[in-house]
């Protein structure tokens, strides 16, 4: 378990940091970049949670915990077998939640513009940050082996956040839909 007595260590003052394996890497390393993107996604979800009703806030707190698991997975290279890893059950949980929240929604006939309500707008910001984190993982995966469940998790999470955006817009009734070419004739 984590036990922090000091917040600063001075260990990163020269632009390096430690992985979970103990190896030192540059703070500009693709793995550290991916970890940072996941951390930012977690923070934005924490912000969006402030606008969510209690049931959604509880769900988002569970997701935040999973994102810490994902960070732990990423900070320990695949060669270390005893590390905390994302598992298929975490991905399956997101799929169950997607299905549950998507069931009452009308099918889309256009893309949804981010917004509609304050709650939905905050979740849209979180969704786009999660997508960026997913891209960072894919980029890292091109050069280093990663746990496939970590990539799947972020892909499903962005889908869940999108469905939650629509849920927060009165089950899609207050979605603002894209009208292709709408401003061309004005």
C-alpha positions in Angstrom: 0.0 0.0 0.0 1.1 3.6 -0.5 2.6 5.4 2.4 3.7 9.0 1.8 5.4 11.0 4.5 7.1 13.5 2.2 5.6 15.1 -0.9 8.8 16.2 -2.5 11.8 14.0 -2.9 14.0 16.1 -5.2 14.4 12.9 -7.2 12.9 14.4 -10.3 14.9 17.7 -10.3 17.0 16.6 -13.2 14.1 15.7 -15.4 13.8 12.0 -14.5 11.3 9.9 -12.6 11.0 6.3 -11.4 8.8 3.7 -12.8 7.2 1.1 -10.6 10.0 -1.3 -11.6 12.5 1.2 -10.1 14.0 2.1 -13.5 14.6 5.8 -14.0 13.3 7.4 -17.2 13.0 10.9 -18.6 9.9 12.8 -17.7 9.4 13.2 -21.4 9.3 9.4 -22.0 6.2 8.2 -23.8 5.2 6.1 -20.9 5.3 9.0 -18.5 3.3 11.1 -21.0 0.6 8.4 -21.1 0.5 8.2 -17.3 0.2 12.0 -17.2 -2.7 11.9 -19.7 -4.5 9.3 -17.6 -3.9 11.5 -14.5 -5.4 14.5 -16.3 -8.4 12.4 -17.3 -8.9 11.4 -13.7 -8.7 15.0 -12.6 -11.2 16.2 -15.2 -13.6 13.4 -14.2 -13.2 14.6 -10.6 -14.2 18.1 -11.7 -17.2 16.8 -13.8 -18.3 14.7 -10.8 -19.1 17.9 -8.9 -22.0 18.5 -11.3 -23.3 15.0 -11.3 -26.2 13.6 -9.3 -25.2 11.2 -6.5 -25.6 7.9 -8.5 -23.4 9.2 -11.3 -20.9 10.6 -8.9 -20.6 7.2 -7.2 -20.0 5.6 -10.6 -17.4 8.3 -11.5 -15.6 7.7 -8.2 -15.3 4.0 -9.1 -13.9 5.0 -12.5 -11.4 7.3 -10.8 -10.2 4.4 -8.7 -9.9 2.3 -11.8 -7.9 5.1 -13.5 -5.4 4.9 -10.6 -5.2 1.1 -11.2 -4.5 2.0 -14.9 -1.7 4.4 -13.8 -0.2 1.7 -11.7 -0.4 -0.7 -14.7 1.3 1.8 -16.9 4.1 2.7 -14.5 5.2 -0.9 -14.3 6.5 -2.3 -17.6 5.0 -5.6 -18.8 8.1 -7.5 -17.9 7.3 -7.3 -14.2 4.6 -10.0 -13.8 3.5 -9.3 -10.2 2.3 -5.7 -10.9 -1.3 -4.5 -10.6 -2.9 -4.8 -14.0 -6.2 -3.8 -15.5 -8.4 -6.8 -16.0 -11.3 -7.8 -18.4 -13.8 -7.4 -15.5 -13.1 -3.7 -15.3 -13.8 -3.3 -19.0 -16.9 -5.5 -18.7 -18.2 -3.3 -15.9 -18.0 -0.3 -18.2 -19.8 -2.2 -21.0 -22.6 -3.0 -18.6 -22.9 0.6 -17.6 -22.9 1.8 -21.2 -25.8 -0.7 -22.0 -27.8 0.4 -18.9 -27.5 4.2 -19.6 -27.9 3.8 -23.4 -31.1 1.7 -23.2 -33.5 4.6 -22.8 -31.8 6.9 -25.3 -33.2 7.4 -28.8 -30.8 6.4 -31.6 -28.8 9.3 -32.9 -29.4 10.6 -36.4 -26.7 13.2 -36.2 -23.6 13.9 -34.2 -24.1 15.6 -30.8 -22.5 19.0 -30.2 -20.8 19.1 -26.8 -23.0 20.8 -24.3 -26.7 20.9 -23.7 -26.4 21.1 -19.9 -23.6 22.1 -17.6 -23.4 18.4 -16.4 -23.2 17.2 -20.0 -20.7 19.8 -21.0 -18.4 18.8 -18.1 -18.6 15.1 -19.1 -17.9 16.0 -22.7 -14.6 17.7 -21.6 -13.8 14.5 -19.6 -14.6 12.4 -22.6 -12.2 14.3 -24.9 -9.4 14.1 -22.3 -10.0 10.3 -22.0 -9.7 10.1 -25.8 -6.4 11.9 -25.7 -5.2 9.5 -23.0 -6.2 6.6 -25.2 -4.2 8.1 -28.1 -1.2 8.4 -25.8 -1.5 4.7 -24.9 -1.8 3.7 -28.5 1.3 5.7 -29.3 3.2 4.0 -26.5 1.9 0.6 -27.6 3.6 1.1 -30.9 7.0 1.0 -29.2 6.4 -0.8 -25.9 4.3 -3.8 -24.9 1.2 -2.8 -23.0 -1.7 -4.6 -21.3 -4.4 -4.8 -23.9 -7.1 -4.3 -21.2 -5.7 -0.9 -20.4 -6.3 0.3 -24.0 -9.8 -1.3 -24.0 -10.6 0.3 -20.7 -10.0 3.9 -22.0 -11.9 3.1 -25.2 -15.0 1.9 -23.3 -14.6 4.8 -20.8 -14.9 7.4 -23.5 -18.0 5.6 -24.8 -19.5 5.5 -21.4 -18.8 9.2 -20.8 -20.6 10.0 -24.1 -23.6 8.0 -23.1 -23.6 9.8 -19.7 -23.5 13.1 -21.5 -26.7 12.2 -23.3 -28.2 10.9 -20.1 -27.5 14.2 -18.4 -29.3 16.0 -21.3 -32.6 14.6 -20.2 -31.9 11.2 -21.8 -30.9 12.9 -25.1 -34.0 15.2 -25.3 -31.8 18.3 -24.7 -28.9 17.1 -26.9 -27.8 19.8 -29.4 -27.4 18.1 -32.7 -24.9 19.0 -35.5 -26.6 20.4 -38.6 -24.2 20.0 -41.4 -23.6 23.2 -43.3 -26.0 25.2 -41.1 -24.1 28.4 -41.2 -23.1 28.4 -44.9 -26.2 30.3 -46.0 -26.2 32.9 -43.3 
